[in-house]
């Protein structure tokens, strides 16, 4: 039973750490904020109010 619990916990941790393009996908940083790549190729970060602030595409280091 302990093995099943441990395996389930590891699986949940693995899937919760998957990439999401809306929440910082490793595109670099702008003023300490993680950059994301939008669905149409724009590069942005989310400010304190939850608004997307777009920056120059050259600042993004996405694959």
C-alpha positions as CSV (number, residue, x, y, z in Angstrom):
1,X,0.0,0.0,0.0
2,X,2.9,2.4,0.8
3,X,4.4,1.7,-2.7
4,X,1.1,2.7,-4.4
5,X,0.9,5.9,-2.3
6,X,4.5,6.8,-3.1
7,X,4.1,6.1,-6.8
8,X,0.9,8.2,-6.9
9,X,2.7,11.1,-5.2
10,X,5.6,11.0,-7.6
11,X,3.2,10.9,-10.6
12,X,1.2,13.9,-9.3
13,X,4.4,15.8,-8.7
14,X,5.7,15.0,-12.2
15,X,2.5,16.1,-13.9
16,X,2.1,19.3,-11.9
17,X,5.5,20.4,-13.1
18,X,4.7,20.1,-16.8
19,X,5.3,23.1,-19.1
20,X,2.5,25.6,-19.6
21,X,2.7,28.4,-22.1
22,X,0.6,30.7,-19.9
23,X,2.7,30.5,-16.8
24,X,6.3,31.0,-17.5
25,X,7.7,28.5,-19.8
26,X,11.5,29.2,-19.5
27,X,11.7,32.1,-21.9
28,X,13.9,34.2,-19.7
29,X,13.2,37.1,-17.4
30,X,12.4,40.8,-17.7
31,X,13.0,42.8,-14.5
32,X,12.8,39.6,-12.5
33,X,9.5,38.5,-14.0
34,X,9.4,35.2,-15.9
35,X,8.6,35.6,-19.6
36,X,6.1,33.6,-21.5
37,X,5.5,33.0,-25.2
38,X,1.9,33.7,-26.2
39,X,-0.1,31.6,-28.7
40,X,0.6,34.1,-31.6
41,X,4.3,34.5,-30.8
42,X,4.3,37.5,-28.5
43,X,6.6,37.6,-25.5
44,X,5.1,38.8,-22.2
45,X,5.2,38.7,-18.4
46,X,2.3,39.0,-16.0
47,X,2.3,42.0,-13.7
48,X,1.0,42.2,-10.1
49,X,-2.6,42.9,-11.3
50,X,-2.6,39.8,-13.6
51,X,-2.3,41.8,-16.8
52,X,0.0,40.6,-19.6
53,X,2.8,43.1,-20.4
54,X,4.3,42.5,-23.8
55,X,8.0,43.1,-24.3
56,X,10.2,42.9,-27.4
57,X,10.3,39.4,-28.9
58,X,14.1,39.6,-28.9
59,X,14.0,39.4,-25.0
60,X,12.4,35.9,-25.2
61,X,14.8,33.0,-25.2
62,X,12.2,30.3,-26.0
63,X,12.9,27.3,-28.1
